[in-house]
Amino acid sequence: MSHKYHRQTLLPEIGEEGQCKLREARVLIVGAGGLGCPIALYLASAGVGHLGIVDNDTVSLSNLHRQVLYEEVELGQPKAECAIHHLRARNSDIELKAYPMRLTKDNAEQLIAEYDFVVDGCDNHATRYLISDICERQKKTYVYAAIGAFQGQVAILCHDEEAPTYRTLFPDEKTMCALEAPKGVIGTTPAITGSLVANEVLKLIVGFGEPLLGKLFLIDLLTLNTQMIRL
């Protein structure tokens, strides 16, 4: 086992067996923005063996206060490809694949079929409904996250036949898709929320702790108040 993972394999909850599970895991991150960056950083650093990143956007100056994978010299370049470049520099042991495209009804079935877990780094409801519907149909776990201003939320959806879906959280697709996404956010909101998401993914892959199954976790970073809502 690589010395790179020594400090986490010392944990009895992970060990060498858990590290092997991480090496075999296949995780697709949809969105390489404020949420997707810390999620990808921690999953790659932990040794998740197969990571895919879907994003059709390019790096812009207003991204840099929260999208920690990118640099000023990369302005105008595809986020998915820049993200993979930086992740490969951190961990050359793992397989990384960039999908510099938007997740759509035309490509989502095929992309998601290649992975075990789909992780939410996106910023719109339509994509989340699409991910949830396909994950439910393909029996893939969907780790959901959303942020705005100083608030974050995380849930594990579509984990099994009894699990909640995105439609459980938000049944009215037409109303949700008509809502304008929040514009303002401080960089620490996606950093903290994304770290929580990455931790849930690691828990699911290795099988330690108590994942957020059947629950929605909410955090307010203005007050550090948290809520756990049963779904």
Secondary structure, DSSP 8 states (H G I E B T S, - for coil): --GGGHHHHTSTTTHHHHHHHHHH-EEEEE--STTHHHHHHHHHHHT-SEEEEE---B--GGGTTT-TT--GGGTTSBHHHHHHHHHHHH-TTSEEEEE-S---TTTHHHHHHT-SEEEE----HHHHHHHHHHHHHHT-EEEEEEEEBTEEEEEEESSSTTS--HHHH---HHHHHHS-----B-THHHHHHHHHHHHHHHHHHHT-S---BTEEEEEETTTTEEEEEE-
